[in-house]
C-alpha cells in the first residue's frame, strides 16, 4: 500500500495560469489542478477516461463541444477519446482522476497544458 499527502506532492507550474500536482499509481493518475480565471485549456483528447471534480471556483467544461458550467461539488466524466476543453470562469481548483494512468504526463508529452 502506498500513501500520499498532497502537502508533499511537488507543485508544477505548467504555464502562467496553471499549476499541477500529480500522483501516478499502477493503473491511474490523480491530479490537483489550479487554474486562474480566464485560462482556457485547448481542445484535446486522450485514451484515458477522466473524472473531474470541482473543489473551488467555477469552470466551463466542453465535451464534444457541449458546454457544462460547473462549481464546487460538481463532478463530470469525460469518455475515452472525447474531444474536450475547459475555460476557467473563476480561479478554480480541480481534482482529476484518469484511467489508465497518464503516460504522456509521465514522459512530459503534455505540451497542450504548457502553453
C-alpha positions as semicolon CSV with decimal commas, in nm:
position;residue;x (nm);y (nm);z (nm)
1;X;0,000;0,000;0,000
2;X;0,131;0,342;-0,096
3;X;0,030;0,652;0,097
4;X;0,043;1,010;-0,029
5;X;-0,017;1,357;0,109
6;X;-0,095;1,647;-0,124
7;X;0,110;1,875;0,103
8;X;0,425;1,686;-0,001
9;X;0,348;1,631;-0,371
10;X;0,551;1,880;-0,581
11;X;0,359;2,163;-0,746
12;X;0,446;2,203;-1,114
13;X;0,391;2,541;-1,282
14;X;0,254;2,432;-1,622
15;X;0,210;2,784;-1,759
16;X;0,144;3,128;-1,604
17;X;-0,219;3,032;-1,522
18;X;-0,199;2,661;-1,435
19;X;-0,039;2,451;-1,163
20;X;-0,049;2,074;-1,130
21;X;0,024;1,814;-0,866
22;X;0,006;1,452;-0,978
23;X;0,025;1,106;-0,830
24;X;0,066;0,806;-1,061
25;X;-0,033;0,458;-0,946
26;X;-0,005;0,137;-1,145
27;X;-0,338;0,198;-1,322
28;X;-0,445;0,558;-1,250
29;X;-0,326;0,916;-1,237
30;X;-0,474;1,154;-0,982
31;X;-0,409;1,525;-1,004
32;X;-0,488;1,851;-0,837
33;X;-0,505;2,131;-1,091
34;X;-0,513;2,502;-1,015
35;X;-0,634;2,737;-1,289
36;X;-0,665;3,113;-1,286
37;X;-0,968;3,293;-1,422
38;X;-0,957;3,332;-1,799
39;X;-0,733;3,035;-1,870
40;X;-0,853;2,809;-2,150
41;X;-0,725;2,452;-2,176
42;X;-0,700;2,383;-2,552
43;X;-0,925;2,120;-2,707
44;X;-0,758;1,782;-2,676
45;X;-0,841;1,416;-2,633
46;X;-0,674;1,111;-2,484
47;X;-0,736;0,742;-2,446
48;X;-0,782;0,787;-2,070
49;X;-1,126;0,806;-1,915
50;X;-1,132;1,120;-1,700
51;X;-1,334;1,227;-1,399
52;X;-1,302;1,592;-1,292
53;X;-1,426;1,721;-0,957
54;X;-1,450;2,093;-0,890
55;X;-1,326;2,178;-0,542
56;X;-1,335;2,559;-0,564
57;X;-1,427;2,819;-0,824
58;X;-1,627;2,788;-1,144
59;X;-1,531;2,640;-1,481
60;X;-1,700;2,578;-1,814
61;X;-1,625;2,230;-1,945
62;X;-1,682;2,141;-2,309
63;X;-1,716;1,776;-2,412
64;X;-1,766;1,724;-2,787
65;X;-1,839;2,098;-2,799
66;X;-2,125;2,079;-2,547
67;X;-2,074;2,324;-2,256
68;X;-2,137;2,247;-1,890
69;X;-2,088;2,509;-1,619
70;X;-1,951;2,352;-1,302
71;X;-1,894;2,479;-0,950
72;X;-1,784;2,342;-0,614
73;X;-1,901;1,985;-0,563
74;X;-1,977;1,920;-0,930
75;X;-1,826;1,615;-1,099
76;X;-1,807;1,543;-1,472
77;X;-1,695;1,232;-1,659
78;X;-1,508;1,256;-1,989
79;X;-1,522;0,939;-2,200
80;X;-1,211;0,796;-2,360
81;X;-1,107;0,986;-2,677
82;X;-1,379;1,254;-2,641
83;X;-1,257;1,598;-2,753
84;X;-1,280;1,834;-2,456
85;X;-1,152;2,156;-2,309
86;X;-1,210;2,389;-2,017
87;X;-1,243;2,760;-1,953
88;X;-1,182;2,896;-1,603
89;X;-1,471;3,132;-1,523
90;X;-1,308;3,200;-1,184
91;X;-0,989;3,089;-1,015
92;X;-1,054;2,719;-0,956
93;X;-0,910;2,405;-0,802
94;X;-0,991;2,070;-0,962
95;X;-0,921;1,710;-0,870
96;X;-0,892;1,482;-1,172
97;X;-0,867;1,104;-1,196
98;X;-0,754;0,927;-1,514
99;X;-0,764;0,560;-1,605
100;X;-0,540;0,421;-1,735
101;X;-0,267;0,643;-1,592
102;X;-0,143;0,938;-1,798
103;X;0,170;0,801;-1,963
104;X;0,201;1,129;-2,159
105;X;0,225;1,319;-1,830
106;X;0,488;1,078;-1,704
107;X;0,704;1,133;-2,014
108;X;0,642;1,510;-2,036
109;X;0,448;1,483;-2,364
110;X;0,178;1,723;-2,244
111;X;0,265;2,038;-2,439
112;X;-0,102;2,139;-2,472
113;X;-0,101;2,223;-2,098
114;X;0,226;2,415;-2,114
115;X;0,100;2,693;-2,343
